[in-house]
Structure formats: C-alpha cells, structure tokens
Amino acid sequence: MQKLKLNTTLILGALLSASGAAWAQTSDCAAFAATALPGMTLKTEAVAGDSTRPLGASAGPTLVAHCKVNGKMAERMGQDGKPYHIGFELRLPTAWNGRFLYQGGGGNDGVVRPAVGPQAAPGYALNRGFAVVTTDAGHQGPTADFGFDPIARTDNAYNAHDKVAVTAKELIRRFYSKPADKSYFIGCSGGGRQAMMFTQRFPSYFDGVIAMAPAMRVSKGATIAAAWDTQALQAIAPKGTDGQPVLSQALSDGDLALVRKGVLDACDAQDGVADGLVSNPAACKFDVAALQCKGAKDDSCLAPAQVGALKKMFTGAKNSAGQPLYFSWPWDAGIGHPKNDWRMWKLGNSPTAKANSRHVFLMEDALQGYFVTPPDRSLSIYKFDFDRDPQRMDAHSWIFNTADDAKLTGYQARGGKLMFIHGMADPIFSADEMVDYYLRLTAQNGPKTNEFARLFLVPGMGHCAGGAATDSIDGLGSLVDWVEKGQAPQSVPASGTAVYPGRTRPLCAYPQYAHYKGTGNPEDASNFSCR
C-alpha cells in the first residue's frame, strides 16, 4: 500500500515539475496524447464544433469545438483482487475563456461522465468556454463493490479528487501555455458532497463552489432515513398475489396527488399568487391528517395507515429512545407531482414484491458495500436496526461526511465563494438538513456569512433537477459574477422546463423568498421581488 502511494505521489510531482518543453506546450489535440508521463496514459480526440452532443443526450445544444482528453493514472491491483485506476475526462475548448470547472459526480461514481458542465449551467459550461474535468473517483463500475478495497474507499472519499484536480490544472496549463485564471466546482448529490469536501480538505483549490443538494450526511444520516422510509411504507403496502407486500402500492399516484392538492390549498397563495409553487415554505403549516378518511378509504382521502406512515416519514428517522437519526422533511407540493422523482426514490413502480425504488436498489447497495465497516452484503434495508446498525457506519462516515465543519475557516481565508442550491421536494436529502447547515454556518460566522456563502431553495424541485419547478438554474453565471466582479447574488435566475415551460422566477437568497408584486404576468420573474 505504501509503495503505491509513493509512486502516485512521484507521478504527480513529476507532472508539476516537468519543463514546458516536455509537454511541448502545444494546443494540437493529437500531439497532446503523446505527452503522458510514466504511470499515466492519455487518449485524445479533436471534436469539431456543432458535430455532437454529450453521450446520452438526444436533444439540446451541440458542443463547441474542443479537445477531449481521457486519462488513467494510479493503476493498481486492489486488495479484493480487482484492477483499479483513477479515470478522468478533460475537455479543452478551442475558444477558452481562461476558466476551469471541476464537474462533480454522483451516486456511487465509478463512471467517467461527459465533461461538459451540465449542472447549474444551462447550455453547458464547456460551451461557455470553460475547460471541464470529470472523474470516476478511482474505481470502475457504478455499484458499491469497490467498498471491499480500502484504497478505493479513500480514493472515492477524497484522494482521487485531489489528484484529478491537481492533474487537470496542470494539463490545462500545458495545453494553453498558461494556467487557468479562475477555478470553479459544481456538483449535486454526491457531487455536492465533493464540493463541500473541497472547501474543507483542499480549500485553496477553487475560487467558487456550488454545492447542490449536497450529500453531507449520506453515509450516516440520509441512508438511515432511506431505510426508515422504506420500512414505514413497506408496513402499510398491500400484499400481492404471492402474499408479499408491494412497496410501490403503499401510496398510489392518486394518493400523492391528494397530498399535492392539500399542500397547495394550505400554502400556495402565501407567496402572493396561486401558481403551483410553495415559494414561502416558512409560512406553510400543512397537516396531512386533514386528508384522512372519516369512513372507508376512497379516492378523495387517505387511509389512517397512510397518514400515519407519511407523518412518520416527514417527522424523520429516530431510534427507540426518540433520538433523531436524520432530519424532518418540508411539505412541498412537488412530492405529489408525477414529473417529480419522489415516487421513484421512495416507492418505485414495480407491480410485484420485488421493489425497484432507488432507496432499495441504490441506497441499500451503498449501505452494504460502502457505508458500513466492514462491508456486509447481508444487511437489508428492510431489516435495518435503528438502535444497533448506525454505529456500524461510524468508521467510514468520519472521512466521508462533510456536515460537521460549519466554520470553513480555510475556504474563507482564501476568499472563496460558496453557493448552495437545494430542491424543496428533494426525496433523498432533506431541504431541512440544508437549512440546518446554513444556520449553523451563520451561527459560527455571524453577519460575514453572506460575504462568502449563500443558500438558494428551489420550490417544487426534486433531486438535483426536475419536477414541478423552475429547475433550469444559471448558478454558474451568478457565481462567476460574485467571484470575479464582487457582485454577491441577491437572487439566481431560474426558468421552468417540462412542467412550467416559459416560466421564470428569481431564486432568492435564504431566508428571503420570491413574492408576487400583485401586478403583471405571474409567469415573468420581473414581477416578483425577494422579501
């Protein structure tokens, strides 16, 4: 293990100290492939402008002309007998704006996503002239099997990201014959956790960071909540033909629509207009018990067991002593909209007892393979013990989670700017957790908090994007203006996509919210003010 670490360090040291001539300081994409140092391999491809979209995208903007660089470093054989390396993709635009963006990952990582900068940057950061990098975080494959190798655990938590950030900056300097003028990071979910990890472990690396729905407590917190919610819903789910509970049918689409209508009836107009968004969540006093049937269950009401399960879920996970293990959840109307991802995270849509909710197939995988130490493939999310099993998560959570540092002394000292963006209907990381962190940050730093960190809540938005919301958000533009022009964002521009096309809204810096002025088109952001 020591030898592998030493070799990787030597490789990065050589990369940083190599003379310009060693890399030829050329912007020729084909020639750049031959500049890899021992221990690193590079493949390059010149991509013509307007010739392609990112892998998996069948619509939307095409990409500008750029050099695509795919690299591998730190190749090794793991303790589990499997080969590992740190993979990355760096895209270098022909018309470079002098800026670098690190694009965060998500899930269990293990895949190198197209380095185009899609998050909080409509039209892609690459198309705006940013050089963009992504990484697989030091393991290959999207499942949590890598958790059986201790080096892969550390790479995924922080080590691979350190190496990729350092390497990408140096490759950019070699390619353009000058270093990046400014460096930025944007990530959501696991990428949001990575964003916070950089502000804490490597605070000098980035001038500006956007942490979207950051998984700050995922390895001990949100995963426990996933087990809590799954068990609460499983307990009330009707049985299928085999006599086993069908998780997806614990709440029908009609039941979720009732919840949405109830929330909107109680809270929608408190922002000055009934527009399908709960933009003033602090004033929302919805009680799901108001939807409980007074007689037999029908389409107009919820059964007592359903009301009980929802109350249990939204109050938050607890142990038998009543001590909270995660946070409560806000009642946002987005949870009941069919375009939101709440159902697929909590319930899934499988017609059988073999559930396909993301809590079951994604969170259980991470719980078993990565979040408990040692890994335990027999640990079922349905059988999670809220008194005994959380302590099995301690050994890893201290190097992985990012919720404890609410001071960010180093990041403040380097003059960094930090934006949080979080959907109010996020089904995996509660917006209440995000608000709690920001309040602790404010308590630690006082009025100067607004000088370096701001929070923007998105009514109706699910996890990272989507739902009945104005979920197309130009956070990157606001961040650049803050870092480079000193213009702190009072609000961030956002627009609707699938559910509210053409609608625009200001996302106001917490604790303000967007309030309708009372006149003008309510679909236009100019007719709203932050109050």
C-alpha positions as CSV (number, residue, x, y, z in Angstrom):
1,M,0.0,0.0,0.0
2,Q,2.8,2.4,0.9
3,K,4.6,1.7,-2.4
4,L,1.5,2.5,-4.4
5,K,1.0,5.8,-2.6
6,L,4.6,6.8,-3.1
7,N,4.5,6.0,-6.8
8,T,1.4,8.1,-7.3
9,T,3.0,11.0,-5.4
10,L,6.1,10.8,-7.6
11,I,3.9,10.8,-10.8
12,L,2.1,13.9,-9.7
13,G,5.3,15.6,-8.5
14,A,6.9,14.9,-11.9
15,L,3.8,16.3,-13.6
16,L,4.0,19.5,-11.7
17,S,7.8,20.0,-12.1
18,A,8.3,18.9,-15.7
19,S,9.5,21.6,-18.0
20,G,7.3,23.2,-20.5
21,A,9.2,21.6,-23.3
22,A,8.3,18.1,-22.0
23,W,4.7,18.8,-22.9
24,A,5.6,20.8,-26.0
25,Q,3.1,23.4,-24.8
26,T,1.0,22.8,-27.9
27,S,-2.7,23.2,-28.5
28,D,-2.6,20.5,-31.1
29,C,-5.0,17.8,-29.8
30,A,-3.5,14.8,-31.5
31,A,0.1,15.7,-30.3
32,F,-1.1,16.2,-26.8
33,A,-1.8,12.5,-26.4
34,A,1.9,11.7,-26.6
35,T,2.7,13.8,-23.5
36,A,1.6,11.4,-20.8
37,L,4.2,10.7,-18.1
38,P,5.0,7.2,-16.8
39,G,2.1,6.0,-14.7
40,M,-0.4,8.0,-16.7
41,T,-2.0,7.3,-20.1
42,L,-3.8,9.8,-22.2
43,K,-6.1,9.4,-25.3
44,T,-7.2,12.5,-27.2
45,E,-9.9,13.3,-29.7
46,A,-10.4,16.5,-31.6
47,V,-14.2,17.2,-31.6
48,A,-15.4,19.6,-34.3
49,G,-17.8,22.3,-33.3
50,D,-21.6,21.6,-33.6
51,S,-20.9,18.0,-34.5
52,T,-22.1,16.1,-31.4
53,R,-24.0,16.2,-28.2
54,P,-22.9,14.7,-24.9
55,L,-23.3,10.9,-24.7
56,G,-26.9,10.1,-23.9
57,A,-28.3,13.5,-25.0
58,S,-30.6,13.3,-28.0
59,A,-31.7,16.9,-27.8
60,G,-30.4,20.2,-26.7
61,P,-27.3,22.2,-27.7
62,T,-24.5,20.7,-29.6
63,L,-20.9,21.1,-28.3
64,V,-18.4,23.7,-29.3
65,A,-15.0,22.7,-30.9
66,H,-12.8,21.1,-28.3
67,C,-10.1,18.6,-27.5
68,K,-11.4,15.6,-25.5
69,V,-8.7,14.1,-23.2
70,N,-9.3,10.7,-21.5
71,G,-6.8,9.7,-18.9
72,K,-5.9,6.9,-16.5
73,M,-3.4,7.1,-13.5
74,A,-2.5,5.2,-10.4
75,E,-3.3,1.8,-11.9
76,R,-3.1,-1.0,-9.3
77,M,-4.5,-4.3,-8.2
78,G,-6.8,-4.0,-5.3
79,Q,-6.9,-6.0,-2.1
80,D,-10.1,-7.6,-3.5
81,G,-8.2,-8.9,-6.5
82,K,-9.7,-6.4,-8.9
83,P,-7.9,-3.9,-11.1
84,Y,-8.3,-0.2,-10.2
85,H,-7.3,3.2,-11.6
86,I,-8.3,6.8,-11.4
87,G,-10.0,7.7,-14.6
88,F,-10.8,11.2,-15.8
89,E,-12.0,13.1,-18.8
90,L,-10.9,16.7,-19.5
91,R,-12.4,18.8,-22.3
92,L,-10.4,21.7,-23.6
93,P,-12.4,24.2,-25.7
94,T,-10.7,25.8,-28.7
95,A,-12.1,29.2,-27.6
96,W,-11.1,29.0,-24.0
97,N,-12.3,31.7,-21.6
98,G,-9.4,31.1,-19.1
99,R,-11.6,29.3,-16.6
100,F,-11.5,25.7,-15.2
101,L,-14.6,23.8,-13.9
102,Y,-14.5,20.6,-12.0
103,Q,-17.8,18.7,-12.6
104,G,-18.8,16.7,-9.6
105,G,-20.0,13.1,-9.8
106,G,-22.9,11.3,-8.0
107,G,-24.3,8.0,-6.9
108,N,-21.5,5.5,-6.2
109,D,-19.5,7.2,-9.0
110,G,-17.4,4.6,-10.9
111,V,-18.1,6.1,-14.3
112,V,-16.5,8.9,-16.2
113,R,-19.3,11.2,-17.2
114,P,-19.0,13.6,-20.2
115,A,-17.1,16.6,-19.0
116,V,-19.4,19.3,-20.3
117,G,-20.6,21.0,-17.1
118,P,-24.4,20.5,-17.3
119,Q,-25.3,21.4,-13.7
120,A,-26.5,24.9,-12.9
121,A,-25.2,26.0,-16.3
122,P,-27.9,25.9,-19.0
123,G,-26.3,25.2,-22.3
124,Y,-23.2,23.6,-20.7
125,A,-20.2,25.2,-19.1
126,L,-18.0,23.8,-21.9
127,N,-20.0,25.8,-24.5
128,R,-19.4,29.0,-22.4
129,G,-15.6,28.4,-22.8
130,F,-14.8,26.5,-19.6
131,A,-12.2,23.7,-19.6
132,V,-14.1,20.9,-17.7
133,V,-13.0,17.8,-15.9
134,T,-14.8,14.7,-14.5
135,T,-13.6,11.6,-12.8
136,D,-14.8,8.1,-11.8
137,A,-13.4,8.7,-8.3
138,G,-10.8,5.9,-8.5
139,H,-12.9,2.8,-9.2
140,Q,-14.8,1.3,-12.2
141,G,-18.4,0.3,-12.1
142,P,-21.5,2.0,-10.6
143,T,-22.1,-0.4,-7.7
144,A,-20.6,-0.2,-4.2
145,D,-18.5,-3.3,-4.6
146,F,-15.4,-1.1,-4.5
147,G,-16.0,-0.7,-0.8
148,F,-14.3,-4.0,-0.2
149,D,-11.0,-2.4,-1.1
150,P,-9.7,0.1,1.4
151,I,-7.7,2.3,-1.0
152,A,-10.8,2.6,-3.3
153,R,-12.8,3.8,-0.3
154,T,-10.3,6.5,0.4
155,D,-10.0,7.4,-3.3
156,N,-13.7,7.8,-3.6
157,A,-14.0,9.9,-0.4
158,Y,-11.3,12.4,-1.3
159,N,-8.0,11.1,-2.6
160,A,-8.9,10.7,-6.3
161,H,-10.5,14.1,-6.4
162,D,-7.3,15.7,-5.1
163,K,-5.2,14.0,-7.7
164,V,-7.6,14.8,-10.6
165,A,-7.9,18.5,-9.6
166,V,-4.1,18.9,-9.5
167,T,-3.6,17.0,-12.7
168,A,-6.4,18.8,-14.6
169,K,-5.0,22.2,-13.7
170,E,-1.5,21.2,-14.9
171,L,-2.8,19.7,-18.2
172,I,-4.7,22.9,-18.8
173,R,-1.5,25.0,-18.2
174,R,0.4,22.8,-20.6
175,F,-2.3,22.8,-23.3
176,Y,-2.9,26.6,-23.3
177,S,0.6,27.6,-22.2
178,K,-0.9,29.4,-19.2
179,P,-2.7,28.4,-16.0
180,A,-6.4,28.9,-15.5
181,D,-7.3,32.4,-14.3
182,K,-10.1,31.1,-12.1
183,S,-11.2,27.6,-10.9
184,Y,-14.7,26.5,-10.1
185,F,-16.5,23.4,-8.8
186,I,-20.2,22.4,-9.4
187,G,-21.7,19.2,-8.1
188,C,-25.0,17.8,-7.0
189,S,-25.8,15.0,-4.6
190,G,-22.6,13.0,-4.2
191,G,-21.0,15.8,-6.3
192,G,-22.4,18.3,-3.8
193,R,-20.6,16.3,-1.0
194,Q,-17.5,16.5,-3.1
195,A,-18.0,20.3,-3.4
196,M,-18.1,20.6,0.4
197,M,-15.1,18.1,0.8
198,F,-13.0,20.5,-1.3
199,T,-14.0,23.6,0.8
200,Q,-12.8,21.6,3.9
201,R,-9.9,19.4,2.9
202,F,-8.5,21.4,-0.1
203,P,-9.8,24.9,0.5
204,S,-7.2,26.6,-1.8
205,Y,-8.2,24.7,-5.0
206,F,-11.3,26.6,-6.1
207,D,-12.3,30.2,-6.2
208,G,-16.0,29.4,-6.4
209,V,-18.1,26.4,-5.5
210,I,-21.7,25.4,-6.0
211,A,-22.9,22.6,-3.8
212,M,-26.3,21.3,-5.0
213,A,-28.3,19.0,-2.7
214,P,-25.0,18.1,-1.0
215,A,-24.9,14.5,0.4
216,M,-23.3,15.8,3.6
217,R,-24.6,13.1,5.8
218,V,-25.3,10.3,3.3
219,S,-23.0,7.7,4.9
220,K,-24.7,8.1,8.2
221,G,-28.0,10.0,8.0
222,A,-29.7,10.1,4.7
223,T,-29.1,6.3,4.2
224,I,-30.7,5.7,7.6
225,A,-33.6,7.8,6.5
226,A,-33.9,5.7,3.3
227,A,-34.3,2.6,5.5
228,W,-36.7,4.4,7.8
229,D,-39.0,5.5,5.0
230,T,-38.8,2.1,3.2
231,Q,-39.8,0.3,6.3
232,A,-42.7,2.7,7.1
233,L,-44.1,2.3,3.6
234,Q,-43.5,-1.5,3.5
235,A,-45.5,-1.8,6.7
236,I,-48.6,-0.4,5.0
237,A,-48.1,-1.8,1.5
238,P,-50.9,-4.1,0.2
239,K,-49.9,-7.7,-0.5
240,G,-49.5,-9.1,-4.0
241,T,-50.6,-12.5,-5.3
242,D,-47.7,-14.1,-3.6
243,G,-48.7,-12.7,-0.2
244,Q,-45.7,-10.3,0.0
245,P,-46.0,-6.5,0.3
246,V,-45.8,-4.5,-2.9
247,L,-43.9,-1.4,-1.9
248,S,-44.9,0.7,-4.9
249,Q,-48.6,0.4,-4.0
250,A,-48.3,1.8,-0.4
251,L,-49.3,5.1,-2.0
252,S,-51.0,5.4,-5.4
253,D,-50.4,8.2,-7.8
254,G,-53.9,9.4,-6.8
255,D,-52.9,9.4,-3.2
256,L,-49.8,11.5,-4.0
257,A,-52.0,13.9,-6.0
258,L,-54.2,14.3,-2.9
259,V,-51.1,15.3,-0.9
260,R,-50.1,17.8,-3.5
261,K,-53.5,19.4,-3.6
262,G,-53.6,19.5,0.2
263,V,-50.2,21.3,0.4
264,L,-51.2,23.7,-2.4
265,D,-54.5,24.5,-0.8
266,A,-52.8,25.2,2.5
267,C,-49.7,27.0,1.3
268,D,-49.6,28.0,-2.3
269,A,-51.0,31.5,-2.2
270,Q,-48.8,32.6,0.8
271,D,-46.3,34.0,-1.7
272,G,-48.9,36.3,-3.2
273,V,-50.1,34.1,-6.1
274,A,-51.5,30.6,-6.6
275,D,-49.1,29.2,-9.1
276,G,-48.4,25.6,-8.1
277,L,-45.3,26.6,-6.2
278,V,-44.9,26.9,-2.4
279,S,-42.4,29.7,-2.5
280,N,-42.8,30.8,1.1
281,P,-42.1,27.5,2.9
282,A,-41.6,29.2,6.3
283,A,-45.3,30.1,6.3
284,C,-46.6,26.6,5.3
285,K,-48.5,24.9,8.1
286,F,-49.8,21.8,6.3
287,D,-51.1,18.9,8.3
288,V,-51.5,15.6,6.4
289,A,-54.1,14.5,9.0
290,A,-56.5,16.8,7.2
291,L,-56.6,14.3,4.4
292,Q,-57.5,11.3,6.5
293,C,-60.7,9.4,5.6
294,K,-63.6,9.8,8.0
295,G,-65.0,6.5,6.8
296,A,-63.9,3.9,4.3
297,K,-60.9,4.7,2.1
298,D,-61.8,6.1,-1.3
299,D,-60.2,8.3,-4.0
300,S,-60.9,11.5,-2.0
301,C,-58.9,10.7,1.1
302,L,-56.1,8.8,2.7
303,A,-56.4,5.7,4.9
304,P,-55.3,6.2,8.5
305,A,-52.3,3.9,8.0
306,Q,-51.2,6.0,5.0
307,V,-51.5,9.2,7.1
308,G,-49.5,7.5,9.9
309,A,-46.7,6.4,7.5
310,L,-46.4,9.9,6.0
311,K,-46.3,11.5,9.4
312,K,-43.6,9.1,10.5
313,M,-41.6,9.7,7.3
314,F,-41.8,13.5,7.4
315,T,-41.0,13.7,11.1
316,G,-37.8,11.9,10.4
317,A,-35.9,8.8,11.4
318,K,-35.4,8.1,15.1
319,N,-34.1,5.3,17.4
320,S,-36.2,3.7,20.0
321,A,-35.2,6.3,22.5
322,G,-36.7,9.0,20.3
323,Q,-33.3,10.5,19.3
324,P,-33.2,11.8,15.8
325,L,-31.1,10.0,13.3
326,Y,-31.7,12.4,10.4
327,F,-33.9,15.4,9.7
328,S,-37.5,16.2,9.2
329,W,-38.8,17.0,5.7
330,P,-40.7,20.0,4.4
331,W,-44.1,19.6,2.9
332,D,-43.6,20.7,-0.6
333,A,-46.2,20.2,-3.3
334,G,-43.6,18.8,-5.7
335,I,-43.6,15.5,-3.9
336,G,-47.0,14.7,-5.4
337,H,-46.4,15.7,-9.0
338,P,-45.9,12.9,-11.5
339,K,-42.9,14.6,-13.0
340,N,-41.1,14.7,-9.7
341,D,-38.8,11.8,-8.7
342,W,-40.3,11.4,-5.2
343,R,-42.1,8.2,-6.2
344,M,-39.1,6.5,-7.8
345,W,-36.9,7.2,-4.8
346,K,-39.3,6.2,-2.1
347,L,-41.8,3.8,-3.7
348,G,-40.7,2.8,-7.2
349,N,-43.3,1.5,-9.7
350,S,-42.7,-2.3,-9.6
351,P,-46.0,-4.2,-9.7
352,T,-44.5,-7.0,-7.7
353,A,-42.9,-7.5,-4.3
354,K,-39.5,-7.1,-6.0
355,A,-39.2,-3.4,-5.3
356,N,-37.3,-1.1,-7.7
357,S,-37.3,2.1,-5.6
358,R,-33.9,3.9,-5.6
359,H,-33.8,3.6,-1.9
360,V,-33.8,-0.2,-2.3
361,F,-31.6,-0.8,-5.3
362,L,-29.2,2.2,-4.8
363,M,-29.1,3.2,-1.2
364,E,-29.1,-0.5,0.1
365,D,-26.2,-1.2,-2.3
366,A,-24.2,1.7,-0.8
367,L,-25.2,0.8,2.7
368,Q,-24.0,-2.8,2.3
369,G,-20.8,-2.2,0.3
370,Y,-19.5,1.1,1.4
371,F,-21.2,2.8,4.4
372,V,-20.8,0.0,6.9
373,T,-17.4,-1.2,8.0
374,P,-16.6,-4.0,7.3
375,P,-18.9,-4.3,4.2
376,D,-21.9,-6.6,4.7
377,R,-23.9,-7.8,1.8
378,S,-26.4,-9.5,4.1
379,L,-27.6,-6.2,5.6
380,S,-31.1,-5.5,4.3
381,I,-32.6,-2.0,4.2
382,Y,-35.9,-3.7,5.3
383,K,-34.2,-5.1,8.4
384,F,-32.0,-2.1,9.3
385,D,-31.9,-1.8,13.2
386,F,-32.1,1.9,14.1
387,D,-30.6,1.2,17.6
388,R,-27.7,-1.0,16.7
389,D,-26.8,-0.6,13.0
390,P,-26.0,3.2,12.9
391,Q,-22.8,2.6,14.9
392,R,-21.5,0.3,12.1
393,M,-21.4,3.4,9.9
394,D,-19.1,5.5,12.2
395,A,-15.8,4.2,10.9
396,H,-16.4,5.4,7.4
397,S,-18.6,8.5,8.0
398,W,-15.8,10.4,9.7
399,I,-13.8,10.5,6.5
400,F,-16.7,10.8,4.1
401,N,-19.4,13.1,5.6
402,T,-19.0,16.8,5.4
403,A,-21.6,18.2,7.8
404,D,-19.5,18.9,10.8
405,D,-17.4,21.8,9.6
406,A,-19.7,24.7,9.8
407,K,-16.9,27.3,10.0
408,L,-15.0,26.8,6.7
409,T,-12.1,28.8,8.0
410,G,-9.6,27.8,5.3
411,Y,-12.1,28.5,2.5
412,Q,-12.9,31.9,3.9
413,A,-9.3,32.7,4.2
414,R,-8.6,32.1,0.5
415,G,-11.5,34.3,-0.4
416,G,-13.7,31.5,-1.8
417,K,-17.4,31.9,-2.6
418,L,-19.9,29.2,-1.9
419,M,-23.4,28.8,-3.2
420,F,-25.9,26.1,-2.0
421,I,-28.8,25.1,-4.2
422,H,-31.4,22.7,-2.9
423,G,-34.8,21.4,-4.2
424,M,-37.6,21.7,-1.6
425,A,-39.1,18.4,-2.9
426,D,-35.8,16.5,-2.8
427,P,-36.6,12.9,-1.8
428,I,-33.2,11.8,-0.7
429,F,-31.6,14.8,1.1
430,S,-34.0,16.9,3.1
431,A,-34.0,20.6,2.5
432,D,-34.3,20.9,6.3
433,E,-30.8,19.4,6.5
434,M,-29.5,22.1,4.1
435,V,-31.2,24.9,6.1
436,D,-29.8,23.5,9.3
437,Y,-26.2,23.5,7.9
438,Y,-26.7,27.1,6.7
439,L,-28.0,28.2,10.0
440,R,-25.0,26.6,11.8
441,L,-22.7,28.3,9.3
442,T,-24.3,31.6,10.1
443,A,-24.2,31.0,13.8
444,Q,-20.4,30.3,13.5
445,N,-19.6,33.2,11.3
446,G,-22.2,35.8,12.0
447,P,-23.1,38.6,9.5
448,K,-20.0,37.9,7.4
449,T,-21.5,34.6,6.3
450,N,-23.3,36.4,3.4
451,E,-19.9,37.6,2.2
452,F,-18.8,34.1,1.2
453,A,-21.9,31.7,1.4
454,R,-25.5,31.9,0.3
455,L,-28.3,29.4,0.1
456,F,-31.0,29.2,-2.6
457,L,-34.0,26.9,-2.2
458,V,-36.0,25.8,-5.2
459,P,-39.7,25.2,-4.7
460,G,-41.0,22.1,-6.3
461,M,-37.7,20.7,-7.5
462,G,-36.7,17.1,-6.8
463,H,-33.2,15.7,-6.5
464,C,-30.8,17.9,-8.5
465,A,-33.3,18.8,-11.2
466,G,-36.8,18.1,-12.5
467,G,-40.3,18.2,-11.1
468,A,-42.9,20.9,-10.9
469,A,-40.4,23.7,-10.5
470,T,-38.3,26.4,-12.2
471,D,-35.4,23.9,-12.3
472,S,-33.2,25.4,-15.1
473,I,-30.8,27.5,-12.9
474,D,-27.9,29.6,-14.0
475,G,-25.9,29.3,-10.9
476,L,-22.6,29.4,-12.7
477,G,-23.2,32.9,-14.2
478,S,-24.1,34.2,-10.7
479,L,-21.0,32.5,-9.2
480,V,-18.7,34.0,-11.8
481,D,-20.1,37.4,-11.2
482,W,-19.6,37.0,-7.4
483,V,-16.0,35.7,-7.7
484,E,-14.8,38.0,-10.5
485,K,-16.9,41.1,-10.1
486,G,-17.7,41.1,-6.4
487,Q,-21.4,41.0,-7.2
488,A,-23.0,38.9,-4.4
489,P,-26.1,37.2,-5.7
490,Q,-29.3,38.5,-4.1
491,S,-31.2,36.0,-6.4
492,V,-30.4,33.5,-9.1
493,P,-32.3,33.3,-12.4
494,A,-34.3,30.2,-12.9
495,S,-36.8,29.0,-15.5
496,G,-39.3,26.2,-16.0
497,T,-38.7,23.2,-18.2
498,A,-41.1,20.3,-18.6
499,V,-43.9,21.3,-16.2
500,Y,-43.7,25.1,-16.4
501,P,-42.1,25.9,-19.8
502,G,-41.6,29.7,-20.3
503,R,-42.0,30.5,-16.6
504,T,-39.2,32.4,-14.9
505,R,-38.5,33.1,-11.3
506,P,-35.8,34.6,-9.1
507,L,-34.4,32.1,-6.6
508,C,-33.9,34.4,-3.6
509,A,-31.1,34.1,-1.1
510,Y,-32.3,32.4,2.1
511,P,-34.2,33.4,4.2
512,Q,-35.9,35.5,1.5
513,Y,-38.4,34.1,-0.9
514,A,-39.9,35.2,-4.3
515,H,-43.1,37.2,-3.6
516,Y,-45.5,38.2,-6.4
517,K,-45.8,42.0,-6.6
518,G,-49.5,41.8,-7.4
519,T,-49.5,43.1,-10.9
520,G,-48.1,41.9,-14.2
521,N,-47.7,38.4,-15.7
522,P,-47.1,35.9,-12.9
523,E,-45.0,33.8,-15.3
524,D,-42.4,36.5,-15.5
525,A,-39.6,36.8,-12.9
526,S,-39.6,40.7,-13.2
527,N,-43.0,40.7,-11.4
528,F,-41.6,39.1,-8.3
529,S,-39.4,40.5,-5.5
530,C,-37.4,38.9,-2.8
531,R,-38.8,39.6,0.6
